[in-house]
Amino acid sequence: MNNQANEIAPAEPAPQDFKPPVFNDNKLVLYFHPYNFYSQKVLLVLYEKNIDFTPYVVDLCNGEQYSSWFLNLNPKGDVPVLQDGAFIIPNSPQIINYVETKFRGDRHPTLKPYRPDSLDYDRMITFERAFTRLPIGALSLGSFIHDDLKLSPKAPFIGPVRQSCLKNNDKVMDLLRRSMDEVDSNGCSSALKQKLDIQVRRRNLVASRTEFQRVLDAVRNVLLFVEQELSKQTPRKEWLTGDELTLADVSLGLLLQRLNQLGFENYYWGYGKLPQVEGFFLRFKQRPSYHKLMPSSNFEILKEMWSMTPANYKLGATAGFLGMAMFAAFAHK
């Protein structure tokens, strides 16, 4: 598992018997992983709307998302999932729509501030659809494979972690296959089979440099569209559709953050290539919600995950553990 050839690979951790968590209050519960892109999007929305919630980090690298208790919440085994009492809301679009509808007023600013029949609303939705259609998982995985891009990745997507993510690809796939076999007798594996098919197709897609270039070009086209739209603003606005932050701004800000961490900033907008996009990202990074999300809270969560790891698995596995956690975070969806 360790990427150094002269080190002994650590023993595989024993399978864990995950028990459902118990919460003693009536607050919202968010089941998530700190490096999962879609979990981060929901976190940003909750922070922006000042919504109180209980966070629960799902141990993706040891397969908690395929435990019986979690599959009862979401048969696809995906994070994030939001629980509000008896209501279970899976996947980020549904979660965002739910909290946007339920939590409104002065204390909970809306991220969809326009009337549905307005031009500004149409523009916001156009932006949001463009961002959500981009294949973030393929983009992340492909950036680890193709060294000719000469990227400048930031923590935590650096050197040995990137290589460890690649080595853990098959391990994550095997974990999913074993989970399918375990639930197949109950007739509940169709969602997991669909998920495995998507992951196999994505892995085959990014393995081809030509096909991966199409992913990169799709991202570039979206960013060029953003640059053109921001350049048209007269007078200049703070965000994509005005001076109020919207859901589209959250999506773009998080996209730019992931691209920055993967090392794509100079590939896309650095050196004055897209000055309006770069300016947007600088403004977005100043928001309190961004500082809650990046970076200290993630490191605290990883420290907690590391403390629960068996000692024999820790031997020589620092990069491997972190890589497994991150690969599971973005590759399982």
C-alpha positions in Angstrom: 0.0 0.0 0.0 2.9 2.3 0.7 4.4 3.7 -2.5 8.0 3.2 -1.5 9.4 0.1 -3.1 11.7 -0.8 -0.2 9.0 -0.7 2.4 7.0 -3.6 3.6 3.3 -3.3 2.7 1.2 -3.1 5.8 -1.3 -5.8 6.7 -4.8 -5.3 5.6 -7.1 -3.9 8.3 -9.6 -6.4 9.7 -13.1 -5.9 8.5 -15.0 -3.6 10.9 -18.5 -4.2 12.3 -20.0 -0.8 11.8 -22.8 0.1 14.2 -25.3 2.8 13.4 -24.5 6.1 15.3 -26.9 7.3 18.0 -27.7 11.0 18.4 -29.4 12.4 21.4 -30.8 15.6 20.0 -33.1 16.7 17.2 -30.5 18.5 15.1 -30.0 17.8 11.4 -27.3 15.1 10.9 -25.0 15.3 7.9 -23.3 12.0 6.9 -20.3 13.0 4.8 -16.6 12.8 4.0 -14.4 15.9 4.2 -12.7 15.3 0.8 -15.8 14.3 -1.1 -16.6 17.1 -3.5 -20.4 16.8 -3.1 -20.1 16.7 0.7 -18.1 19.9 0.5 -20.8 21.5 -1.5 -23.5 20.7 1.0 -21.2 21.9 3.8 -20.7 25.2 2.1 -24.5 25.6 1.7 -25.1 24.8 5.4 -22.5 27.3 6.4 -23.8 30.0 4.1 -27.3 29.5 5.4 -26.2 29.4 9.1 -27.8 26.0 9.6 -26.9 24.2 12.8 -26.2 20.5 12.2 -24.4 17.4 13.6 -21.6 16.2 11.4 -20.9 12.5 11.0 -17.8 11.4 9.0 -18.5 8.2 7.1 -15.4 6.0 7.1 -15.2 5.5 3.3 -11.8 3.9 3.3 -12.9 1.0 5.5 -16.3 0.6 3.8 -18.7 2.1 6.3 -20.8 3.4 3.3 -21.6 -0.2 2.5 -22.6 -1.2 6.0 -26.2 -2.3 6.5 -27.1 0.7 8.5 -25.8 3.2 5.9 -27.3 1.3 3.0 -30.7 1.7 4.8 -30.1 5.4 4.5 -28.9 5.4 0.9 -28.9 2.1 -1.1 -26.3 3.6 -3.4 -23.8 3.8 -0.6 -23.0 7.5 -1.5 -22.3 10.5 0.7 -23.6 13.0 1.5 -26.9 12.1 3.2 -28.9 14.4 5.4 -31.2 13.2 8.1 -33.9 15.4 9.6 -35.7 13.3 12.1 -37.6 10.7 10.2 -36.7 12.3 6.8 -33.7 11.0 4.9 -32.5 13.1 2.0 -29.7 11.5 -0.2 -27.4 13.2 -2.7 -26.4 16.9 -2.8 -29.0 18.4 -5.1 -31.9 17.0 -3.1 -30.3 18.1 0.2 -29.7 21.6 -1.1 -33.3 21.9 -2.3 -34.5 20.6 1.0 -32.6 23.1 3.2 -33.2 25.9 0.8 -36.9 25.4 1.1 -37.1 24.7 4.8 -34.6 27.3 6.2 -35.5 30.8 5.0 -35.7 34.2 6.6 -33.2 36.7 8.0 -31.2 34.1 9.9 -31.0 31.8 6.9 -30.2 33.7 3.7 -31.5 32.2 0.5 -29.1 31.0 -2.2 -31.9 31.3 -4.8 -32.8 35.0 -4.3 -34.7 35.5 -7.6 -38.2 34.8 -8.7 -38.5 31.6 -10.8 -40.0 33.7 -13.7 -37.1 36.2 -13.7 -34.2 36.5 -16.1 -31.7 36.5 -13.2 -33.1 33.1 -12.1 -32.7 31.7 -15.5 -29.1 32.9 -15.6 -28.4 31.4 -12.2 -29.8 28.0 -13.2 -27.8 28.1 -16.5 -24.6 28.6 -14.6 -25.5 25.9 -12.0 -26.3 23.3 -14.7 -23.1 24.0 -16.5 -21.1 23.4 -13.3 -22.9 20.3 -12.1 -22.5 18.5 -15.4 -18.7 18.5 -15.2 -17.3 15.1 -14.3 -15.4 16.0 -11.1 -14.4 12.4 -10.2 -12.9 11.8 -13.7 -11.1 15.1 -13.5 -9.5 14.3 -10.2 -8.5 10.7 -11.1 -7.2 11.7 -14.5 -5.0 14.4 -13.0 -3.2 11.7 -11.1 -2.5 9.6 -14.2 -1.3 12.0 -16.9 2.1 13.5 -15.8 2.5 15.3 -19.1 0.1 18.0 -17.8 2.9 19.2 -15.4 0.5 20.3 -12.8 1.3 22.1 -9.5 -0.9 20.3 -6.9 -1.5 21.6 -3.5 -2.0 19.8 -0.2 -3.5 17.3 0.2 -3.2 16.2 -3.4 0.6 16.0 -3.5 3.4 13.6 -4.5 3.0 10.3 -2.6 -0.6 10.8 -1.9 -1.4 11.1 -5.6 0.4 7.8 -6.3 -1.3 6.1 -3.3 -4.7 7.2 -4.7 -3.9 5.4 -7.9 -2.8 2.2 -6.2 -5.9 2.2 -4.1 -8.1 2.2 -7.2 -8.5 -1.6 -7.4 -8.9 -1.8 -3.7 -11.9 0.5 -3.7 -13.4 -1.4 -6.6 -12.9 -4.7 -4.8 -14.6 -3.3 -1.7 -17.6 -2.4 -3.8 -17.8 -5.8 -5.5 -17.7 -7.5 -2.1 -20.4 -5.3 -0.8 -22.5 -6.2 -3.9 -22.1 -9.9 -3.1 -23.1 -9.4 0.5 -26.4 -7.6 -0.3 -27.2 -9.5 -3.5 -29.1 -12.2 -1.6 -31.5 -9.5 -0.4 -32.1 -8.2 -3.9 -30.7 -4.8 -3.0 -27.6 -4.7 -5.1 -28.9 -3.0 -8.3 -27.9 0.4 -7.1 -24.4 -0.8 -6.3 -24.1 -2.6 -9.6 -25.0 0.7 -11.4 -22.4 2.4 -9.3 -19.7 -0.1 -10.1 -20.5 0.2 -13.8 -20.1 4.0 -13.6 -16.7 3.6 -11.9 -15.4 1.1 -14.5 -16.5 3.4 -17.3 -14.9 6.4 -15.7 -11.6 4.5 -15.1 -11.5 3.5 -18.8 -12.3 7.1 -19.8 -9.5 8.8 -17.9 -7.0 6.1 -18.9 -7.1 7.5 -22.4 -5.1 10.7 -22.8 -7.3 11.7 -25.7 -10.6 11.1 -23.9 -9.3 12.8 -20.8 -8.4 15.9 -22.9 -12.1 16.1 -23.7 -12.8 16.3 -20.0 -10.2 19.1 -19.6 -11.6 20.9 -22.6 -15.2 20.7 -21.2 -13.9 22.4 -18.0 -12.1 25.0 -20.1 -15.2 25.8 -22.1 -17.2 26.3 -18.9 -14.6 28.6 -17.5 -14.4 30.6 -20.7 -18.2 31.0 -20.6 -17.9 32.3 -17.0 -15.1 34.7 -18.1 -17.2 36.1 -20.9 -20.3 36.6 -18.8 -18.4 38.3 -16.0 -16.7 40.6 -18.5 -20.1 41.7 -19.8 -21.3 43.0 -16.4 -21.9 46.7 -16.4 -21.6 47.9 -13.7 -19.3 45.1 -12.3 -21.1 42.8 -9.8 -19.7 40.9 -6.9 -20.9 37.5 -8.1 -22.1 35.7 -11.2 -25.6 37.2 -11.3 -25.5 40.1 -9.0 -24.2 41.2 -5.6 -26.0 38.4 -3.7 -24.2 35.0 -3.4 -26.3 32.3 -5.1 -26.0 28.5 -5.4 -24.3 29.0 -8.7 -21.5 31.0 -7.0 -21.1 28.2 -4.4 -20.7 25.6 -7.2 -18.2 27.7 -9.1 -16.2 28.6 -6.0 -15.9 24.9 -5.0 -15.0 23.9 -8.6 -12.2 26.4 -8.6 -11.0 25.2 -5.2 -10.8 21.6 -6.4 -9.0 22.7 -9.6 -6.6 24.7 -7.5 -5.9 21.8 -5.2 -5.3 19.5 -8.1 -2.8 22.0 -9.6 -4.9 23.3 -12.5 -4.8 27.0 -11.7 -2.0 27.9 -14.2 -3.5 25.5 -16.7 -6.8 27.3 -16.7 -6.7 30.9 -15.3 -3.3 31.7 -14.0 -0.9 34.2 -15.6 -3.8 36.5 -16.6 -5.5 33.9 -18.8 -8.9 34.4 -17.2 -8.7 37.5 -14.9 -12.4 37.6 -14.1 -12.4 34.0 -13.0 -9.3 34.6 -11.0 -10.9 37.6 -9.3 -14.0 35.7 -8.5 -12.0 32.9 -6.8 -10.0 35.5 -4.7 -13.3 37.0 -3.5 -14.8 33.5 -2.8 -11.8 32.5 -0.7 -12.5 35.5 1.6 -15.9 34.2 2.7 -16.2 32.8 6.2 -17.9 29.6 4.9 -14.8 28.9 2.8 -12.5 29.2 5.9 -14.8 26.8 7.8 -14.4 24.3 5.0 -10.7 24.7 4.2 -8.3 23.5 5.5 -8.0 23.0 9.3 -11.3 21.2 9.8 -10.3 18.6 7.3 -7.0 17.9 9.0 -8.8 17.6 12.4 -11.1 15.0 10.9 -8.2 13.1 9.3 -6.4 13.0 12.7 -9.5 11.5 14.3 -9.7 8.9 11.5 -6.0 8.1 11.9 -6.4 7.6 15.6 -9.0 4.9 15.0 -6.8 2.9 12.6 -5.3 -0.4 13.8 -1.6 -0.1 14.8 -0.5 -2.8 12.3 -2.1 -0.9 9.5 -0.3 2.3 10.4 3.2 0.9 9.8 4.6 2.7 6.8 1.1 3.7 5.7 0.9 7.4 6.2 0.7 8.3 2.5 -1.3 5.1 1.8 -3.9 5.9 4.5 -4.4 9.5 3.4 -4.5 8.4 -0.2 -7.1 5.7 0.5 -9.2 8.2 2.4 -9.1 10.8 -0.4 -9.5 8.3 -3.2 -12.5 6.8 -1.5 -13.9 10.2 -1.0 -14.0 11.2 -4.7 -14.0 7.9 -6.5 -16.9 6.2 -4.8 -19.5 8.5 -6.4 
